[in-house]
Amino acid sequence: MSLTRVPRPRRFLTCAPRYFDVRYAINPWMREDTEVDTDLARAQWETLIRAYRDHGHRVESIEPVAGLPDMVFAANSAVVLEGRVFGSRFHAPQRRPEQLAYERWFKAAGFDVHPPESVCEGEGDLIPAGPYILAGSGFRTTRAAHQEVQEFFGVPTISLLLVDPYFYHLDTALFVLDDRNIAYYPEAFSPGSREVLERLYPDALIATRDDAMAFGLNAVSDGRNVFVTPQATGLIDQLTDRGYVPVPVDMSELHKAGGSIKCCTQEIR
């Protein structure tokens, strides 16, 4: 099926992996004895930034902070919608210092930042999707945070329960293709949450476990171009069949910490 899809320019906040490392284990992908090639991580990250800019997107960067190896995963820092910033409160104590660094950046950029009362990990678990915010819980962000987000933005927030620890954040199991549709891996969700997604998105792109485990769903779409890990070959074929344009970007060194393209990308709406 060939469709003409129209991209929408985006504004992204990112953080270079200058201090990226695997020093602790807070998800199943992380091993404390993992060797990290910082130069390769930086090169892969720079390739992603070039790809965004080559496709017309605005990319800004926050200064990395020594001692915060996961600060590269900018998506976890906040949710930004209609110029309003709902901040983060990390589950893992190792990541909590990131909250202040990102809060300072947003304030310097002219935003007010709402600090959440509940555990909440930004766009890792809270994904604006057309008229909704899709909200994950089960491993990190709490259901109470979903209620906070709905009250703050006034946008219907759809709670989804994650059940597979390899997909500990919603953005590892689902991404938004455009204002009307998504791609996701059903087995990452509870039965009731799968039914909700089937009702909301009957034409969704369904990923295999192999493509999900390759971080294929930790992708970014501008409505036409989909920045996706090249290891997710089946997903890439499906995207092409649906009229999207895959833009493969290898982030394999970042996979060692449980993150990929979307984890490194905070969208400022």
C-alpha positions in Angstrom: 0.0 0.0 0.0 1.5 3.3 -1.0 0.4 6.4 0.8 1.6 10.0 0.8 2.4 10.9 4.4 3.3 14.4 5.5 6.0 15.0 8.1 5.7 17.7 10.8 8.8 19.6 11.9 9.6 18.8 15.5 11.7 20.4 18.3 13.9 17.9 20.2 16.0 18.2 23.4 18.9 15.8 23.6 22.0 15.2 25.8 25.3 13.9 24.5 26.5 10.7 26.0 29.8 12.2 27.2 29.5 10.4 30.6 27.5 7.4 29.4 28.3 4.2 31.1 26.7 1.2 32.8 27.5 1.5 36.5 24.4 0.0 38.0 21.6 -2.3 37.0 18.0 -0.9 37.2 16.5 -2.8 34.3 17.0 -6.3 32.7 19.3 -4.9 29.9 21.9 -3.5 32.3 24.8 -5.5 33.6 27.2 -3.8 36.1 30.3 -5.4 34.5 29.3 -4.3 31.0 32.1 -2.6 29.0 31.0 0.6 27.2 32.6 2.1 24.2 32.0 5.8 24.9 33.4 6.9 21.5 31.0 4.6 19.7 28.1 5.8 21.8 28.9 9.4 21.0 29.3 8.6 17.2 25.9 6.8 17.2 24.3 9.7 19.0 25.8 12.2 16.6 24.4 10.2 13.7 20.9 10.4 15.2 21.3 14.2 15.6 22.4 14.6 12.0 19.5 12.5 10.8 17.0 14.6 12.7 18.5 17.8 11.3 18.7 16.4 7.8 15.0 15.8 8.0 14.2 19.4 9.1 13.9 19.0 12.8 15.3 21.4 15.4 17.6 19.8 17.9 18.9 21.4 21.1 21.2 19.9 23.7 21.6 20.1 27.4 25.1 20.1 28.9 25.9 16.6 30.3 26.7 16.3 34.0 29.6 14.1 35.2 28.4 11.2 37.3 25.0 10.9 35.6 25.6 8.2 33.0 21.9 7.9 32.1 21.4 11.6 31.4 21.7 10.8 27.7 18.1 9.4 28.0 16.5 12.8 27.7 13.0 11.4 27.1 12.7 10.5 30.8 13.2 14.1 31.9 9.7 15.5 31.3 6.5 15.6 29.2 6.1 18.9 27.3 2.7 19.6 25.8 1.4 23.0 24.5 4.4 24.7 26.1 3.7 23.3 29.6 6.3 21.1 31.3 5.4 18.2 33.6 8.7 17.2 35.2 10.0 13.8 36.4 10.5 12.0 39.7 12.7 9.0 39.1 12.0 5.6 40.6 15.7 4.7 40.9 17.8 6.9 43.3 20.7 6.8 40.9 18.8 8.9 38.4 17.2 11.4 40.7 19.9 14.1 40.3 19.0 14.3 36.6 15.7 15.9 37.6 17.4 19.2 38.8 19.7 19.4 35.7 16.8 19.2 33.3 14.6 21.5 35.4 17.3 24.1 35.2 17.5 23.8 31.4 13.7 24.1 31.0 13.6 27.2 33.3 16.5 28.8 31.5 14.6 28.2 28.2 11.6 30.1 29.6 9.4 27.3 30.8 7.7 26.8 34.1 8.2 23.2 35.4 5.6 21.4 37.4 7.3 18.9 39.7 5.2 15.7 40.1 4.2 14.3 43.5 4.3 10.7 42.3 7.0 8.6 40.6 6.9 9.7 37.0 9.6 9.1 34.3 8.6 11.6 31.6 8.1 10.4 28.1 9.4 7.1 29.1 5.9 6.3 30.3 3.8 9.3 29.2 3.3 9.6 25.4 1.1 12.3 23.8 -0.9 10.6 21.0 -3.4 12.8 19.2 -6.3 13.5 21.6 -4.8 11.3 24.4 -1.8 10.8 26.6 -1.0 7.1 26.7 0.4 6.3 30.1 2.4 3.3 31.2 2.7 1.8 34.7 3.8 -1.4 36.2 7.6 -0.9 36.7 8.4 2.8 37.0 5.7 5.5 36.6 2.8 5.1 39.0 -1.0 5.2 38.3 -1.2 8.2 40.7 1.1 10.1 38.3 -1.3 9.4 35.4 -4.0 11.2 37.4 -1.6 14.1 38.1 -0.8 14.4 34.4 -4.5 14.4 33.4 -5.2 17.1 35.9 -2.2 19.2 34.8 -2.8 19.0 31.0 -6.5 18.5 30.9 -6.0 15.8 28.3 -7.6 12.3 28.6 -5.0 10.0 29.9 -5.2 6.3 29.1 -3.6 4.0 31.7 -1.8 0.9 30.3 -0.3 -1.8 32.4 3.2 -3.1 31.4 3.8 -6.7 32.4 7.2 -7.7 30.8 10.2 -6.4 32.6 12.2 -6.1 29.4 9.6 -3.4 28.4 9.9 -1.5 31.6 8.9 1.8 30.0 6.0 2.4 27.7 8.3 3.9 25.0 10.1 0.5 24.7 6.8 -1.2 23.8 4.9 1.4 21.8 5.5 4.5 19.7 3.2 7.0 18.0 3.2 6.9 14.2 1.0 10.0 13.7 -2.0 11.7 15.3 -4.2 8.7 14.5 -2.1 5.6 14.8 0.6 3.7 16.8 2.9 0.7 16.6 3.2 -1.6 19.6 4.0 -5.1 20.9 0.9 -6.5 22.5 2.5 -9.1 24.8 4.2 -6.2 26.7 0.8 -5.3 28.1 -1.8 -6.8 30.4 -4.9 -8.4 28.7 -7.1 -5.5 29.6 -4.6 -3.0 28.3 -4.3 -4.9 25.0 -8.1 -4.7 24.6 -7.9 -0.9 25.2 -5.3 -0.5 22.5 -7.2 -2.7 20.1 -10.3 -0.6 20.6 -8.4 2.7 20.2 -6.2 1.7 17.4 -7.7 -1.1 15.3 -5.3 -0.4 12.4 -2.2 -0.3 14.6 1.1 -1.7 13.4 1.8 -4.9 15.4 5.4 -5.6 16.2 7.0 -9.1 16.8 8.9 -9.9 19.9 12.1 -10.0 17.9 11.6 -6.5 16.7 10.6 -5.2 20.1 13.6 -6.8 21.7 15.8 -5.1 19.1 14.4 -1.7 20.5 12.4 -1.3 17.3 9.6 0.4 19.2 11.9 2.9 20.8 11.5 4.9 17.7 10.6 8.4 16.7 8.1 9.3 13.9 7.5 12.7 12.4 4.4 11.5 10.7 6.3 10.3 7.6 9.9 9.5 8.5 10.4 6.9 11.2 13.8 7.0 12.9 14.2 3.3 13.9 17.0 0.9 14.8 18.1 -1.1 11.8 18.0 -4.4 13.7 14.2 -4.3 13.6 14.0 -5.6 10.1 10.4 -6.9 10.2 9.1 -3.6 11.6 11.0 -1.7 8.9 9.2 -3.8 6.2 5.8 -3.1 7.8 6.5 0.6 8.0 7.4 0.7 4.3 4.3 -1.2 3.5 2.2 1.4 5.4 3.7 4.3 3.5 6.2 5.5 6.1 9.8 6.1 5.3 12.2 4.3 7.7 15.4 6.1 8.6 17.6 3.4 10.2 19.9 4.7 13.0 22.1 2.2 14.9 22.1 2.9 18.6 23.4 -0.5 19.7 25.9 0.9 22.2 23.0 2.7 24.1 21.1 -0.6 24.1 23.4 -1.8 26.8 21.7 0.5 29.2 18.2 -0.3 28.0 17.7 2.7 25.7 17.7 3.7 22.0 16.4 6.4 19.7 13.3 7.6 21.6 15.0 7.3 25.0 17.5 9.9 23.7 14.9 12.2 22.4 12.6 14.6 24.4 10.1 16.4 22.3 9.2 20.0 23.1 5.7 20.6 21.9 
